[in-house]
């Protein structure tokens, strides 16, 4: 029963990793937690930690977006505290000539939230998107299933150089870099690659025996 649970846990972890790479964090948590229940392991814990890191990164980027909405909320609160009557608050927003009293900058704050700016170049952003949207490990490296070991090494070196977070400033470049590394670790190992080709899942069987 333990061996059966262990194999099922590995499959769940493989799905969880793919979901993290595709930003499907709720689904990733479901499979990672299931894997931990079936067979608690260091590998399962590392996937859960990677999931938490992905959530933190996502929340960090989303927290930058609603800044203008907070400004609008603060202004509304100020009016609510200073003027309890709707008519008075409306009058306070106008000048003596009936025109708008708020300066142009304040009006800009009321506009819909602008998306978080991506500091990467168009080429860097496109590469990150390409890697994160890949449906399998071969597509991550931009290779066909009959790629040679040398092809895999060359593709990895090329992508790792372009996606390393120190050089690629696009959003989520670190996630793309990790996914490329994961693809290389699997496909560069003959046993792991054979298992992946047969099942579509990554396996640590070659490591654990």
Secondary structure, DSSP 8 states (H G I E B T S, - for coil): -HHHHHHHHHHHHHHHHHHHHTT-HHHHHHHHHHHHHHS--HHHHHHHHHHHHHHHHHHHHHHTTTHHHHHHHHHHHHHHHH--SHHHHHHHTB-TTSSB-S-HHHHHHTS--------S-HHHHHHHHHHHH-SSHHHHHT--TT--HHHHHHHHHHHHHHH-TTT--STTHHHHHHHHHHHHHHHTSHHHHHHHHHHSS---HHHH-
